[in-house]
């Protein structure tokens, strides 16, 4: 993970961009990994830990009716979370994560390990992906952090320079 974070830092600084996170099931783990790098205040603006639906609404401006209609673990909600993180910060790039890390909380439609990711990057449409991750709660969360970081790198590679 350290190598990915270093790559993110270099690209963010080269572009003069800031980054924000909007996390649910990872509970701030992505922000923790990003800010473990000395000097991260030069390119990391803030992290929103929006574990509850109410926090998603209050802190990121996700419409409550969207959460009610689609569920917190959905493409539409992670897109709104990522866009809200950009809107509510000084960031040009944001990642959002909402999922079911387990051991409970899953359903037939959204089993444990279902995690949605959103990436809002300057000059690009907001992107979202769903992954079904294996393992216990810790394993699901760790994999989610790795996917989130890689997605930030992917945004930066294709973003406006």
C-alpha positions as CSV (number, residue, x, y, z in Angstrom):
1,X,0.0,0.0,0.0
2,X,2.9,2.4,0.7
3,X,4.0,2.4,-2.9
4,X,0.5,3.2,-4.1
5,X,0.2,6.1,-1.6
6,X,3.6,7.4,-2.7
7,X,2.5,7.4,-6.3
8,X,-0.8,9.1,-5.4
9,X,1.2,11.8,-3.4
10,X,3.6,12.4,-6.3
11,X,0.8,12.8,-8.9
12,X,-1.4,15.0,-6.6
13,X,1.5,17.3,-5.9
14,X,2.6,17.5,-9.5
15,X,-1.0,18.6,-10.4
16,X,-1.5,20.9,-7.4
17,X,-4.6,18.9,-6.5
18,X,-6.1,17.9,-3.2
19,X,-7.8,14.6,-2.3
20,X,-10.7,13.8,-0.1
21,X,-12.2,10.5,1.1
22,X,-15.8,9.6,1.9
23,X,-15.8,6.3,3.8
24,X,-18.4,4.1,5.3
25,X,-17.5,0.4,5.8
26,X,-13.7,1.2,5.9
27,X,-14.2,3.6,8.8
28,X,-11.5,6.0,7.8
29,X,-8.9,3.4,6.9
30,X,-8.2,4.9,3.4
31,X,-7.6,8.3,5.0
32,X,-5.3,6.6,7.6
33,X,-3.2,5.0,4.9
34,X,-3.0,8.3,2.9
35,X,-2.0,10.4,5.9
36,X,0.6,7.9,7.2
37,X,2.9,9.5,4.6
38,X,4.8,12.5,5.9
39,X,3.8,15.6,4.1
40,X,0.4,14.4,3.1
41,X,-1.1,17.7,4.3
42,X,0.3,19.1,1.0
43,X,-2.2,17.0,-1.0
44,X,-4.8,15.5,1.3
45,X,-7.6,17.8,2.3
46,X,-10.0,15.8,4.4
47,X,-11.7,12.5,5.1
48,X,-15.4,12.1,5.8
49,X,-16.3,9.0,7.8
50,X,-20.0,8.7,7.1
51,X,-20.9,5.4,8.6
52,X,-24.6,6.2,9.2
53,X,-27.1,7.1,6.5
54,X,-27.7,10.3,8.4
55,X,-24.1,11.3,8.2
56,X,-24.1,10.7,4.4
57,X,-27.0,13.1,4.2
58,X,-25.6,15.7,6.6
59,X,-21.9,15.7,5.7
60,X,-21.9,14.9,2.0
61,X,-25.4,16.1,0.9
62,X,-26.4,12.6,-0.3
63,X,-30.2,12.9,-0.8
64,X,-32.1,10.9,1.9
65,X,-34.6,9.6,-0.7
66,X,-31.7,8.2,-2.8
67,X,-30.5,6.2,0.1
68,X,-34.0,5.0,0.9
69,X,-34.7,4.1,-2.7
70,X,-31.3,2.5,-3.7
71,X,-29.8,1.5,-0.3
72,X,-26.6,2.9,1.1
73,X,-24.6,0.1,-0.6
74,X,-25.3,1.1,-4.2
75,X,-23.8,2.7,-7.3
76,X,-26.0,5.8,-7.0
77,X,-25.1,6.4,-3.4
78,X,-21.3,6.0,-3.8
79,X,-21.4,8.4,-6.8
80,X,-23.3,10.9,-4.7
81,X,-20.8,10.4,-1.8
82,X,-17.7,11.0,-4.0
83,X,-19.3,14.0,-5.6
84,X,-20.3,15.3,-2.2
85,X,-16.8,14.9,-0.9
86,X,-15.5,17.1,-3.7
87,X,-18.3,19.6,-3.3
88,X,-17.8,19.8,0.5
89,X,-14.0,20.1,0.4
90,X,-11.1,21.7,-1.5
91,X,-10.4,18.5,-3.3
92,X,-10.3,17.8,-7.0
93,X,-10.3,14.0,-6.5
94,X,-12.4,12.0,-4.0
95,X,-13.0,8.3,-3.4
96,X,-16.1,6.9,-1.7
97,X,-16.7,3.5,-0.2
98,X,-19.9,1.9,1.0
99,X,-20.2,-1.8,1.7
100,X,-21.2,-4.8,3.8
101,X,-18.0,-5.9,5.7
102,X,-19.8,-8.5,7.8
103,X,-20.1,-10.7,9.6
104,X,-23.8,-9.8,9.5
105,X,-25.9,-7.3,7.4
106,X,-25.8,-9.1,4.1
107,X,-28.8,-10.2,2.0
108,X,-29.5,-12.3,-1.0
109,X,-29.1,-9.2,-3.2
110,X,-26.2,-7.7,-1.3
111,X,-24.2,-10.5,0.4
112,X,-21.5,-9.8,2.9
113,X,-18.4,-8.7,1.0
114,X,-20.4,-6.5,-1.4
115,X,-18.6,-3.1,-1.6
116,X,-19.3,-0.2,-3.9
117,X,-16.6,2.3,-4.8
118,X,-17.0,5.8,-6.3
119,X,-14.2,8.1,-7.7
120,X,-14.9,11.7,-8.6
121,X,-11.9,13.1,-10.5
122,X,-11.5,16.6,-12.1
123,X,-12.2,16.5,-15.8
124,X,-13.8,13.0,-15.7
125,X,-17.3,11.6,-15.1
126,X,-17.7,10.1,-11.7
127,X,-16.9,6.4,-11.9
128,X,-18.3,3.6,-9.8
129,X,-17.5,-0.1,-9.4
130,X,-18.9,-3.0,-7.3
131,X,-16.7,-5.7,-5.9
132,X,-17.6,-8.9,-4.1
133,X,-14.8,-9.4,-1.6
134,X,-13.9,-12.6,0.3
135,X,-12.9,-13.2,3.8
136,X,-13.8,-11.9,7.3
137,X,-14.6,-8.3,8.2
138,X,-10.9,-7.4,8.4
139,X,-10.1,-9.0,5.1
140,X,-13.0,-7.3,3.3
141,X,-12.0,-3.9,4.7
142,X,-8.3,-4.3,3.8
143,X,-9.2,-5.3,0.2
144,X,-11.5,-2.4,0.0
145,X,-8.7,0.0,1.0
146,X,-6.4,-1.4,-1.7
147,X,-9.1,-1.2,-4.4
148,X,-9.9,2.4,-3.4
149,X,-6.2,3.4,-3.6
150,X,-5.7,1.8,-7.0
151,X,-8.8,3.6,-8.2
152,X,-7.4,6.9,-7.1
153,X,-4.3,6.1,-9.2
154,X,-6.4,5.1,-12.2
155,X,-8.2,8.5,-12.0
156,X,-5.0,10.4,-11.9
157,X,-3.5,8.6,-14.8
158,X,-6.4,9.4,-17.1
159,X,-7.3,12.8,-15.6
160,X,-6.6,16.3,-16.9
161,X,-3.0,17.3,-16.6
